[in-house]
Amino acid sequence: MFRKYLATLAVATAFVLPSIVAASEHGGDVAVAQAYIKEIQSQEKSYKDAHKSAFFKELAKGQHPRATVVTCSDSRVHTNMLDKTPEGDLFMIRNIGNQLATAKGSVQYGVNHLGSSLLLFIGHSSCGAIKAASGDYSTLEEPIKKELDAINIAKGVVNIDGVKTNVNNQVDAALKEWADKVKSGELLIVGAVYDFADDMKLGAGNLNIINMNGETDTAKIRDMSVPAKKVEHGHDHH
């Protein structure tokens, strides 16, 4: 019952970019927060109880994530669509507009120091950051404007087109940053769109890969996706 109430209230209480663009402000509700923290604690206990102590001992040894993932802060985009067991596998970085420029240190850490083999940029349909960046955001708070300034898309662009352009821009920037790793076969850089609105007409909920190491041709991307050999990832919890 609470979840239905929370979902109904979300439009009025959540901090989401589309509402920011409309220059409206919505306050939260401490009562909602208090109820939700109880739910979070309950869910975490269920999660803990579902795993054996060996699971947490393995996590405590360190991390060697196969993928560094840069995605939007949007609450509709989460790891459960990518990996049923993301612990130790996904080094997650979230920001307005799934950008490299505004989170470069975190991305460098994932690629250079944790040794991720995959750098994945994920945009999504109905993106508030893209809506904002393609319009007039001059009245927003300075820190928000600073992040939106880094999104290089045309004004008035159709949202899904702006999403795809932005993803391709992130891949291009990453290819320049990690050209040596890509060339040596240490790193694969991929751009994708999580299309829960089916704006790309490929099916609602699809994660559509649109760029792989700078290649944007769908057929060629499909060929590039075939692994050359089987590689054991070594995560005991999978």
C-alpha positions as CSV (number, residue, x, y, z in Angstrom):
1,M,0.0,0.0,0.0
2,F,2.8,2.4,0.9
3,R,4.5,1.8,-2.4
4,K,1.4,2.8,-4.3
5,Y,1.1,5.9,-2.1
6,L,4.8,6.7,-2.7
7,A,4.4,6.3,-6.5
8,T,1.5,8.6,-6.5
9,L,3.3,11.2,-4.5
10,A,6.5,10.9,-6.4
11,V,5.6,13.5,-9.1
12,A,5.0,16.1,-6.4
13,T,7.9,15.3,-4.1
14,A,10.8,13.9,-6.2
15,F,13.6,16.0,-7.4
16,V,13.5,15.4,-11.1
17,L,14.9,17.5,-13.9
18,P,11.7,17.8,-16.0
19,S,10.1,19.6,-13.1
20,I,13.2,21.8,-12.7
21,V,12.9,22.8,-16.4
22,A,9.4,23.9,-15.8
23,A,10.8,26.3,-13.2
24,S,8.6,24.8,-10.5
25,E,9.8,23.6,-7.0
26,H,8.4,20.8,-5.0
27,G,9.0,20.2,-1.4
28,G,9.5,16.8,0.1
29,D,7.7,15.2,3.1
30,V,9.5,13.9,6.1
31,A,6.7,11.5,6.8
32,V,7.4,9.8,3.5
33,A,11.1,9.8,4.2
34,Q,10.5,8.2,7.6
35,A,8.3,5.5,6.2
36,Y,10.7,4.8,3.3
37,I,13.8,4.5,5.5
38,K,11.9,1.8,7.4
39,E,11.2,0.0,4.1
40,I,14.9,0.3,3.1
41,Q,16.0,-1.2,6.4
42,S,13.5,-4.1,5.9
43,Q,14.7,-4.7,2.4
44,E,18.4,-4.6,3.4
45,K,17.7,-7.2,6.2
46,S,16.0,-9.4,3.7
47,Y,19.0,-9.0,1.3
48,K,21.4,-9.8,4.1
49,D,19.5,-12.8,5.3
50,A,19.4,-14.2,1.7
51,H,23.2,-14.3,1.5
52,K,25.6,-16.4,3.5
53,S,28.5,-14.9,5.4
54,A,30.9,-16.1,2.7
55,F,29.3,-13.7,0.2
56,F,30.2,-10.7,2.3
57,K,33.7,-12.1,3.1
58,E,34.3,-12.3,-0.6
59,L,33.2,-8.7,-1.1
60,A,35.4,-7.5,1.7
61,K,38.5,-8.8,-0.1
62,G,38.3,-6.0,-2.7
63,Q,36.8,-5.2,-6.0
64,H,37.6,-6.0,-9.6
65,P,34.6,-4.8,-11.6
66,R,34.3,-6.0,-15.1
67,A,32.5,-2.8,-16.1
68,T,32.6,0.9,-15.2
69,V,29.1,2.2,-15.9
70,V,28.3,5.9,-16.4
71,T,24.6,6.4,-16.3
72,C,22.0,9.1,-15.5
73,S,20.9,9.8,-11.9
74,D,17.3,9.3,-13.1
75,S,15.5,7.1,-10.6
76,R,14.1,4.9,-13.4
77,V,17.6,3.6,-14.4
78,H,19.1,1.0,-12.1
79,T,21.5,-1.9,-12.0
80,N,18.8,-4.5,-11.8
81,M,18.3,-4.1,-15.5
82,L,22.0,-4.9,-16.2
83,D,23.1,-7.6,-13.8
84,K,21.2,-9.8,-11.3
85,T,24.3,-9.9,-9.2
86,P,26.0,-6.5,-9.6
87,E,28.1,-6.7,-6.4
88,G,31.8,-6.6,-7.4
89,D,30.8,-6.5,-11.1
90,L,29.6,-2.9,-11.8
91,F,31.5,0.2,-10.8
92,M,28.6,2.6,-11.0
93,I,28.8,6.3,-11.7
94,R,25.7,8.4,-11.9
95,N,25.2,12.0,-12.8
96,I,23.0,14.4,-14.7
97,G,23.1,13.3,-18.3
98,N,25.5,10.3,-17.9
99,Q,28.5,12.4,-18.6
100,L,32.3,11.8,-18.6
101,A,33.3,15.4,-18.1
102,T,31.4,15.9,-14.8
103,A,32.6,12.6,-13.3
104,K,36.0,12.1,-14.9
105,G,37.9,11.3,-11.7
106,S,35.5,8.5,-10.9
107,V,35.6,7.1,-14.4
108,Q,39.4,7.2,-14.4
109,Y,39.5,5.3,-11.1
110,G,37.2,2.6,-12.6
111,V,39.2,2.2,-15.8
112,N,42.8,3.0,-14.7
113,H,42.9,1.6,-11.2
114,L,40.2,-1.0,-10.9
115,G,40.9,-2.4,-14.4
116,S,37.4,-2.5,-15.8
117,S,37.4,-4.1,-19.3
118,L,34.2,-2.4,-20.3
119,L,33.3,1.3,-20.1
120,L,29.6,1.7,-20.6
121,F,27.7,4.9,-21.1
122,I,23.9,4.5,-20.7
123,G,21.5,7.2,-21.7
124,H,17.7,6.8,-21.4
125,S,14.4,7.8,-23.0
126,S,12.5,10.7,-21.5
127,C,15.7,12.2,-20.1
128,G,15.2,15.4,-18.1
129,A,18.8,16.4,-18.4
130,I,18.5,16.3,-22.2
131,K,15.2,18.2,-22.1
132,A,16.9,20.8,-19.9
133,A,20.1,21.1,-22.0
134,S,18.1,21.5,-25.2
135,G,16.0,24.3,-23.8
136,D,16.5,27.4,-21.7
137,Y,17.9,26.6,-18.3
138,S,19.3,30.0,-17.4
139,T,17.1,30.3,-14.3
140,L,18.4,27.2,-12.6
141,E,20.9,26.9,-9.8
142,E,24.5,27.5,-10.8
143,P,25.8,24.0,-10.0
144,I,23.0,22.5,-12.1
145,K,23.7,24.9,-15.0
146,K,27.4,24.0,-14.8
147,E,26.6,20.3,-15.3
148,L,24.1,21.0,-18.1
149,D,26.7,23.2,-19.9
150,A,28.8,20.1,-20.5
151,I,26.0,18.5,-22.5
152,N,26.6,19.4,-26.2
153,I,23.3,19.0,-28.1
154,A,21.2,21.2,-30.3
155,K,18.5,23.4,-28.8
156,G,15.0,22.2,-29.5
157,V,16.1,18.7,-30.4
158,V,13.7,15.7,-30.1
159,N,14.5,14.1,-26.7
160,I,15.5,10.7,-28.0
161,D,17.7,12.2,-30.7
162,G,19.4,14.3,-28.1
163,V,19.9,11.3,-25.8
164,K,21.6,9.4,-28.7
165,T,23.8,12.4,-29.6
166,N,24.8,12.8,-26.0
167,V,25.7,9.1,-25.6
168,N,27.8,9.2,-28.8
169,N,29.5,12.4,-27.5
170,Q,30.5,10.6,-24.3
171,V,31.9,7.6,-26.2
172,D,33.9,10.0,-28.5
173,A,35.4,11.8,-25.5
174,A,36.2,8.5,-23.8
175,L,37.9,7.2,-26.9
176,K,40.2,10.2,-26.9
177,E,41.0,9.7,-23.2
178,W,41.7,5.9,-23.4
179,A,42.9,5.5,-27.0
180,D,45.9,3.4,-26.0
181,K,43.8,1.0,-23.9
182,V,41.3,0.6,-26.7
183,K,44.0,0.0,-29.3
184,S,45.7,-2.6,-27.1
185,G,42.5,-4.5,-26.5
186,E,42.4,-3.7,-22.8
187,L,39.2,-1.7,-23.0
188,L,35.9,-1.7,-24.9
189,I,33.9,1.5,-24.8
190,V,30.2,1.2,-25.4
191,G,27.3,3.6,-25.7
192,A,23.7,2.4,-25.1
193,V,20.2,3.8,-24.6
194,Y,17.8,2.3,-22.0
195,D,14.5,2.9,-23.9
196,F,11.7,2.2,-21.4
197,A,9.4,4.6,-23.4
198,D,10.1,2.7,-26.7
199,D,11.1,6.0,-28.4
200,M,13.4,4.1,-30.7
201,K,10.6,1.6,-31.7
202,L,12.7,-1.4,-30.9
203,G,10.7,-2.5,-27.9
204,A,9.9,-0.9,-24.5
205,G,12.6,-1.7,-21.9
206,N,15.3,-2.6,-24.4
207,L,18.9,-1.6,-23.7
208,N,19.9,-0.6,-27.2
209,I,23.6,-0.5,-28.0
210,I,24.2,2.4,-30.4
211,N,28.0,2.8,-30.3
212,M,30.9,0.4,-29.8
213,N,34.4,1.9,-29.9
214,G,33.1,4.6,-32.2
215,E,31.3,2.3,-34.5
216,T,27.6,3.2,-34.9
217,D,26.5,0.8,-37.7
218,T,24.1,-1.7,-36.1
219,A,25.3,-4.7,-38.2
220,K,28.9,-4.0,-37.5
221,I,28.2,-3.5,-33.8
222,R,26.5,-6.9,-33.8
223,D,29.6,-8.5,-35.2
224,M,31.9,-6.7,-32.7
225,S,29.7,-8.0,-29.8
226,V,30.7,-11.6,-30.5
227,P,33.5,-12.5,-28.0
228,A,36.7,-13.8,-29.5
229,K,37.1,-16.4,-26.7
230,K,35.5,-17.3,-23.4
231,V,36.9,-15.4,-20.5
232,E,36.3,-16.4,-16.9
233,H,35.3,-13.4,-14.9
234,G,36.2,-15.0,-11.5
235,H,33.3,-13.6,-9.4
236,D,32.3,-16.4,-7.0
237,H,28.9,-14.9,-6.4
238,H,27.8,-15.4,-10.0
